[in-house]
């Protein structure tokens, strides 16, 4: 397979309003042929589905509630998620997960929302796309408890330790590797060599976390080959192999 896949990109975000058409052209120019879009909450659904309509062979939506948007009214948000999952096909339940970086106030609600969304994923036979900023051990605990052989998915923006990677691998999940892998002090240079290539998928998390040499600027799917090159270096592999294997992994995970 001579194309790339960006498995996690918020290209419906306002950061792309000024040049979205040009950005999509750059994506194609860099052989990134599919983009999987994680939902945030009810406010992002329309713009996400609009991109799917404009680029039906390129943009694939997910449906979920981001943990940073789990508040007191999270049950209302989850009713919306459930309603959409019952109405039509999505590639995954996501972006879901936990987050202890910004606000610890709604941790109990985050855990409940996580459990409910895992149930929805199992019901619809979909993978989960897991966010776990500053909460990877707690999230691994949750997945280990809920894993019954029917649960599949990816830990998006994986930046964990070798020990955490081993726990994740035992769960049968994929590792979402993004721009952080290109950062000098990320620590991933000592972890990625131990992650099997057949468990890695590539992502940008656009518009965030642009890889070197674009660090600090807006990220976009066209930068996926830069991440692939870094993975190839760390795996003592080559760009063609990383492209082929990570693309196959993404197609398998998302049944695309």
TACORJO-V945860 format. One record per backbone hydrogen bond with DSSP energy under -1.0 kcal/mol. CO is the residue of the C=O (numbers start at 0). NH is the residue of the N-H. E is the energy in kcal/mol with one decimal. If there is no record, write none. Layout:
co=CO nh=NH e=E
co=CO nh=NH e=E
//
This chain:
co=3 nh=32 e=-1.7
co=5 nh=35 e=-2.7
co=7 nh=204 e=-3.2
co=8 nh=10 e=-1.2
co=9 nh=12 e=-1.8
co=12 nh=15 e=-1.9
co=13 nh=16 e=-1.8
co=18 nh=22 e=-2.7
co=19 nh=23 e=-2.4
co=20 nh=24 e=-1.7
co=21 nh=25 e=-2.3
co=22 nh=26 e=-2.0
co=23 nh=27 e=-1.9
co=24 nh=28 e=-2.5
co=25 nh=29 e=-1.4
co=26 nh=31 e=-2.3
co=27 nh=30 e=-1.9
co=30 nh=3 e=-3.6
co=33 nh=5 e=-2.6
co=34 nh=59 e=-2.8
co=35 nh=8 e=-1.7
co=36 nh=61 e=-2.1
co=39 nh=65 e=-2.8
co=40 nh=43 e=-1.6
co=43 nh=47 e=-2.0
co=44 nh=48 e=-2.7
co=45 nh=49 e=-1.9
co=46 nh=50 e=-1.4
co=47 nh=51 e=-1.6
co=48 nh=52 e=-1.9
co=49 nh=53 e=-2.0
co=50 nh=54 e=-2.5
co=54 nh=57 e=-1.7
co=54 nh=58 e=-2.8
co=57 nh=34 e=-3.3
co=59 nh=36 e=-3.2
co=60 nh=90 e=-2.5
co=65 nh=68 e=-2.0
co=66 nh=69 e=-1.6
co=70 nh=73 e=-1.6
co=72 nh=76 e=-1.4
co=73 nh=77 e=-2.4
co=74 nh=78 e=-1.8
co=75 nh=79 e=-1.4
co=76 nh=80 e=-2.0
co=77 nh=81 e=-2.9
co=78 nh=82 e=-2.5
co=79 nh=83 e=-2.2
co=80 nh=84 e=-2.3
co=81 nh=85 e=-1.7
co=83 nh=87 e=-1.7
co=91 nh=62 e=-2.2
co=92 nh=128 e=-2.1
co=93 nh=38 e=-1.6
co=95 nh=130 e=-3.1
co=103 nh=106 e=-1.3
co=105 nh=109 e=-2.5
co=106 nh=110 e=-2.4
co=107 nh=111 e=-2.0
co=108 nh=112 e=-3.0
co=109 nh=113 e=-2.5
co=110 nh=114 e=-2.4
co=111 nh=115 e=-2.4
co=112 nh=116 e=-2.3
co=113 nh=117 e=-2.2
co=114 nh=118 e=-1.9
co=115 nh=119 e=-1.9
co=116 nh=120 e=-2.3
co=117 nh=121 e=-2.4
co=118 nh=122 e=-2.2
co=119 nh=123 e=-2.2
co=120 nh=125 e=-2.6
co=126 nh=92 e=-2.8
co=127 nh=153 e=-2.2
co=128 nh=95 e=-2.4
co=129 nh=155 e=-2.0
co=130 nh=97 e=-2.8
co=131 nh=134 e=-1.2
co=132 nh=99 e=-2.3
co=134 nh=138 e=-2.2
co=135 nh=139 e=-2.7
co=136 nh=140 e=-2.2
co=137 nh=141 e=-1.8
co=138 nh=142 e=-2.5
co=139 nh=143 e=-2.8
co=140 nh=144 e=-1.9
co=141 nh=145 e=-1.9
co=142 nh=146 e=-1.7
co=151 nh=127 e=-2.2
co=152 nh=173 e=-2.6
co=153 nh=129 e=-2.9
co=154 nh=175 e=-2.2
co=160 nh=164 e=-2.3
co=161 nh=165 e=-1.9
co=162 nh=166 e=-1.8
co=163 nh=167 e=-2.2
co=164 nh=168 e=-2.5
co=165 nh=169 e=-1.8
co=167 nh=172 e=-1.4
co=168 nh=171 e=-1.6
co=173 nh=154 e=-2.2
co=174 nh=200 e=-2.5
co=175 nh=157 e=-2.6
co=176 nh=202 e=-2.0
co=177 nh=180 e=-1.7
co=178 nh=181 e=-2.1
co=179 nh=182 e=-1.7
co=182 nh=185 e=-1.4
co=186 nh=189 e=-1.4
co=187 nh=191 e=-2.7
co=190 nh=193 e=-2.0
co=191 nh=194 e=-1.7
co=195 nh=198 e=-2.0
co=196 nh=199 e=-1.6
co=198 nh=174 e=-3.1
co=200 nh=176 e=-2.8
co=201 nh=6 e=-2.5
co=204 nh=207 e=-2.5
co=205 nh=9 e=-3.1
co=206 nh=218 e=-1.7
co=210 nh=213 e=-2.6
co=213 nh=216 e=-2.3
co=219 nh=222 e=-2.2
co=220 nh=223 e=-2.0
co=222 nh=226 e=-1.3
co=223 nh=227 e=-2.5
co=224 nh=228 e=-2.3
co=225 nh=229 e=-1.6
co=226 nh=230 e=-2.2
co=227 nh=231 e=-2.3
co=228 nh=232 e=-2.1
co=229 nh=233 e=-2.3
co=230 nh=234 e=-1.9
co=231 nh=236 e=-2.8
co=237 nh=241 e=-2.2
co=238 nh=242 e=-2.6
co=239 nh=243 e=-2.4
co=240 nh=244 e=-2.9
co=241 nh=245 e=-2.4
co=242 nh=246 e=-1.8
co=243 nh=247 e=-2.0
co=244 nh=248 e=-2.5
co=245 nh=249 e=-2.2
co=246 nh=250 e=-2.3
co=247 nh=251 e=-2.2
co=248 nh=252 e=-2.9
co=249 nh=253 e=-2.5
co=250 nh=255 e=-1.6
//
